[in-house]
Each structure stands twice: as structure tokens, then as C-alpha cells.
Amino acid sequence: MDHIITWAAPIAAALLTCAGQLWLNARFKRADEKRDQDRTETQRKRDAEAEWRDRIERNMCEQDKKLDALTDATQTTMRTSLLHYIEKYLTRGWLTPEERSSLNDMHSKYAALNANGFIDGYMRRIDELPDREI
């Protein structure tokens, strides 16, 4: 019997070692598969976020273009109105304090749109006009 134990003990130890190694290998394999899945999922999320950011950037660019167009249209409309009123008051030769205040307010809003230039010269001429008919 001692002979069988002497012979079986190393075999049992080898079998237990092999079984343990197989169990560990299977566990490592599952962990590797889980890590790979997590990496794939993380990359998918990063790709989705990058696509979302690109879409947002395109939308913002479109909105900037629309805002620029609206600003240009507003500047054009305000310039036309300013020129109309300036011509009216210069031809008439005077303007009321209310008209002056309204014109100055419109001019300041126009200037806030970074649109100025030759209108300033006309406004200096308007500033020289009297507040009532002479």
C-alpha cells in the first residue's frame, strides 16, 4: 500500500496542479475577454462622443453663419434708416430733442454692431443742427 501511495501521490499532485492551472487559465481567459469587451465598449462610446461633438460643431458653425447673416441684414436695415432720417433732418435743417435722442440711440445700436464708418460724419453734422426751426 505504501508503494501505491508513493506512486499515486505525485500523480495526484500533478493532477491537482493541472486542474488548478486549467481553472486559473479559464479565469484569466474570462478576465481577458471581459477587458476586451470593456475596451471595445469604451472605444464605441468614444467614437459616439466624437461623432456627437462633430455634429455639435457643425451646428454651431451653421448658427454662426446665420447669426452673421442676421447681423449683416440688421446693419443694412439700420444704415438705410439712419441715412433716411439724416437726409430728412439735414434737408429740414432742424430736429426735435426727441428725434435727436431717437437718432442717437439708433446710431449707438448701429455702432454696437461694429458698423460705423461714414455715418459718424453725418452724425457730427446732425449734432450741429438746432432743436427747433429757426
C-alpha positions in Angstrom: 0.0 0.0 0.0 2.8 2.4 0.7 4.0 1.6 -2.7 0.7 2.8 -4.2 0.7 6.0 -2.1 4.3 6.7 -3.1 3.3 6.2 -6.7 -0.2 7.9 -6.6 0.8 11.0 -4.5 3.0 12.6 -7.2 0.3 11.8 -9.8 -2.4 13.3 -7.6 -0.3 16.4 -7.0 0.3 16.7 -10.7 -3.4 16.3 -11.5 -4.3 18.9 -8.9 -1.7 21.2 -10.2 -3.0 20.7 -13.8 -6.6 21.2 -12.6 -5.6 24.4 -10.7 -3.7 25.7 -13.7 -6.7 24.9 -16.0 -9.0 26.7 -13.6 -6.7 29.7 -13.4 -6.2 29.8 -17.2 -10.0 29.7 -17.7 -10.4 32.5 -15.2 -7.7 34.6 -16.9 -9.3 34.0 -20.2 -12.7 35.3 -18.9 -10.9 38.3 -17.4 -9.2 39.0 -20.8 -12.4 38.6 -22.7 -14.1 41.0 -20.2 -11.3 43.5 -20.6 -11.5 43.3 -24.4 -15.3 43.8 -24.2 -14.8 46.8 -21.9 -12.2 48.3 -24.3 -14.5 47.7 -27.3 -17.4 49.4 -25.4 -15.2 52.3 -24.3 -14.0 52.8 -27.9 -17.6 52.7 -29.1 -18.5 55.3 -26.6 -15.5 57.5 -27.6 -16.5 57.2 -31.2 -20.1 58.1 -30.5 -18.9 61.1 -28.4 -16.6 62.2 -31.2 -19.5 62.0 -33.7 -21.7 63.9 -31.3 -19.0 66.6 -30.9 -18.6 66.9 -34.7 -22.4 67.2 -35.1 -22.5 70.0 -32.4 -19.6 71.8 -34.0 -21.3 71.7 -37.5 -24.5 73.0 -35.9 -22.6 75.8 -34.2 -20.9 76.7 -37.4 -24.2 76.9 -39.2 -25.6 79.0 -36.4 -22.6 81.3 -36.6 -23.3 81.8 -40.3 -26.9 82.5 -39.7 -26.0 85.0 -36.9 -23.5 86.7 -39.2 -26.2 87.0 -41.9 -28.7 88.4 -39.4 -26.1 90.9 -38.2 -25.4 92.0 -41.8 -29.1 92.3 -42.5 -29.6 94.4 -39.3 -26.7 96.6 -40.2 -28.0 97.2 -43.7 -31.5 98.0 -42.4 -30.2 100.3 -39.7 -27.9 102.1 -42.1 -30.8 102.6 -44.5 -32.9 104.0 -41.7 -30.2 106.2 -40.4 -29.4 107.6 -43.8 -33.1 108.3 -44.4 -33.5 110.2 -41.1 -30.2 112.0 -41.5 -31.2 113.2 -45.0 -34.6 114.2 -43.7 -33.2 116.3 -40.8 -30.4 117.8 -42.8 -32.8 118.8 -45.5 -35.2 120.2 -43.0 -32.4 121.9 -41.1 -33.5 121.1 -37.6 -34.8 118.2 -35.4 -36.6 118.0 -32.1 -34.9 116.7 -29.0 -36.9 113.5 -29.2 -35.9 113.0 -32.8 -32.2 113.6 -31.8 -32.5 111.2 -28.9 -34.0 108.5 -31.1 -31.4 109.0 -33.9 -28.6 108.9 -31.4 -30.0 105.8 -29.8 -30.3 104.1 -33.2 -26.7 105.2 -34.1 -25.3 103.8 -30.9 -27.0 100.4 -31.6 -25.7 100.5 -35.1 -22.2 101.2 -33.8 -22.5 98.3 -31.3 -22.9 96.0 -34.3 -19.3 97.1 -35.3 -20.8 99.0 -38.2 -19.9 102.6 -38.4 -17.7 104.5 -40.8 -19.2 107.3 -42.8 -22.4 107.6 -40.6 -20.2 109.2 -37.9 -19.5 112.1 -40.2 -23.2 112.6 -40.8 -24.0 112.4 -37.1 -21.5 115.2 -36.4 -23.4 117.3 -38.9 -26.7 116.4 -37.2 -25.2 117.4 -33.8 -24.8 120.9 -35.2 -28.4 121.3 -36.2 -30.7 123.3 -33.9 -33.6 121.8 -31.8 -36.2 123.9 -33.5 -36.9 125.7 -36.7 -35.1 128.9 -37.0 
